[in-house]
């Protein structure tokens, strides 16, 4: 495990969906957060999952938001990076021992360790990104001092699936994930629903490989490794020309497989706008399915620092701009001239309830 203290954000990543508001959040303090104001008696902390804070995706967005809030509050964020699942519980204990007032944990895999730590330390406040903290599945948060930040990414992925189906030249698109967690498969499910909707509306027959609505292709982890590369290559071998890898750094393996293939294949990003966070793959990225992780984390940390911690779960949707679809960037001239307007209309229809997107967070 790695323990560090950072004062500044990784830099350069624009906040997405600035209109996202979490229930009970306070306004930002008057001081600029540049060190000119008096520091408050508040210690925010954060622990990553095994993807690490430099994953250019999930963990990085959370770190960006937490660091921005800490800077505005005039305090320093203590962050602890997990190198494997066995680090989760010890890292949380480490942070509690350092006197953390608020601990942000990143991801479904940290759920059990977060709940256990929260129950053992009722005076510490916790925020968990992308998990409901409901490990007994009774519909209630397992500890009263945990705030879940969740995202109904199926809605944005639905738009992504529609775009992929409109763009494909082979009529075959594909997806694969790191592990079959709800927060991973929700992307894949929305993606497939969007493709199916396109087929119904346009009378087309675009096929989705890698996810059947219940199960699909998973690498077994969230590392950019040979398994991820081989999984991507297996889909490319089946004539896939739009590829959606879901699971942090595994997209790097997918990008390598695409480049090695020499084929005209488009990559789709998740969580962050990959064109912005990783310019090295910008020429491959059709679009990215966005989560406002940075904004959600920023709001939650800022609220806690101002004494307004609210454990009510936040769910990001298209309507509150907690999820969305990135611009086409380098692919702007490659997509159909009507696609963006169709996506705008489809987004409005989803928000109005005229088009239903199924997910475990819907409703």
Residue, then its C-alpha position, 0 to 999 in steps of 0.5 A: x500500500x502507498x500512503x501519501x499526502x497531496x495538496x493539489x489535484x492532478x490538474x487539467x481535468x475540467x469538472x463535469x456537470x457543475x450543476x450537480x447538487x447533493x441533498x443537504x450540501x452547503x455553499x462553498x466558503x467565502x475564502x478562495x481556498x488558496x491558503x489565504x483563509x484560516x484552516x478549519x478543524x477538519x481532516x478529509x481523507x480518501x482511499x482508492x481501490x486497486x486501480x489507483x489514483x492515476x487511473x485517468x478515470x474512476x479514482x482520479x475523478x474522485x481524487x480531483x473532487x476531494x482535493x478541490x474541496x479540501x483546498x477550498x476548505x483550507x486543509x490538506x487531503x490525506x490519500x491512501x492508495x490500495x494496491x490490492x483488495x487486501x489493502x482495503x481494511x488496513x488502509x481504512x484503519x490507517x486513516x482512522x488512526x490518523x484522525x480523519x473526520x471524513x473518509x472517502x472510499x472509491x468503489x463497490x469493492x470497498x463496500x464491506x470494508x467501508x461498512x465495517x469501519x463505519x460501524x466501528x467508528x461512528x464519530x467518523x463520517x464516510x462517503x462511498x463512491x459508486x456503492x449503496x453501502x447496503x451489503x445485506x440488501x435490505x434497502x437501507x444503508x448499513x451504517x448511519x454515517x455513510x453517504x453513498x454517491x451513485x450514478x444511474x449510468x445506464x441512462x448515459x450508456x443508453x445514449x452511448x449504445x445508440x451512438x455506437x449503433x449509428x456509427x458502426x460499419x460492421x453492424x457489430x459492437x462489443x463491450x467487456x468489463x473488469x468484474x461483474x459488479x452492478x456498477x460495472x454491468x450498469x454501463x454494459x446494460x445501458x449500452x445494450x439497451x441503447x443498441x436495441x432501441x436503435x435497432x427498433x427505431x431504425x429497423x437495423x440489426x446491430x449486434x452487441x457482443x460481450x454482454x447479453x443482459x445478464x452476463x458477459x465478458x469480464x477480465x476478473x480485475x481492473x488492471x491493464x494486463x494481458x487478460x484485458x488485451x486478449x479479451x479486447x482482441x477476442x472481440x476485435x476478431x469477431x468484427x467489432x468496430x466499436x468497443x466499450x471496456x468498463x473498468x478503469x485502466x483496462x481501456x489501456x489494454x483495449x486501446x493497445x489491441x486496437x492499435x495492434x490490429x490496424x483496424x478502424x475501431x472506435x473506443x468508448x470511454x467510461x467515467x471520465x472524458x478520455x479525450x481530456x484525461x488521456x490524450x494519448x487515446x484521443x484519436x480512438x475515442x468516439x465518445x465517453x460515458x460520463x459520471x460526475x464523480x468529481x463534482x459529487x465528491x467535491x460537494x460531499x466533502x465540502x458539505x462535511x467540512x462545513x458541518x453539513x454532512x448528509x448521509x442521504x444517498x445521491x443518485x446522478x441521472x441525465x436530469x440532474x447532470x450527474x451522468x452524460x455523454x461526452x462530445x465526439x471530439x475527433x470523431x465529430x466529422x465522422x459521425x452522421x450529421x443527424x446523430x447529435x440532434x437525435x441524441x438530444x431528443x433521446x436524452x429529453x425523452x429519457x428525462x421525460x420518462x417517454x423512453x425507459x432505461x432499465x437499471x438497478x438504480x432506476x426509479 
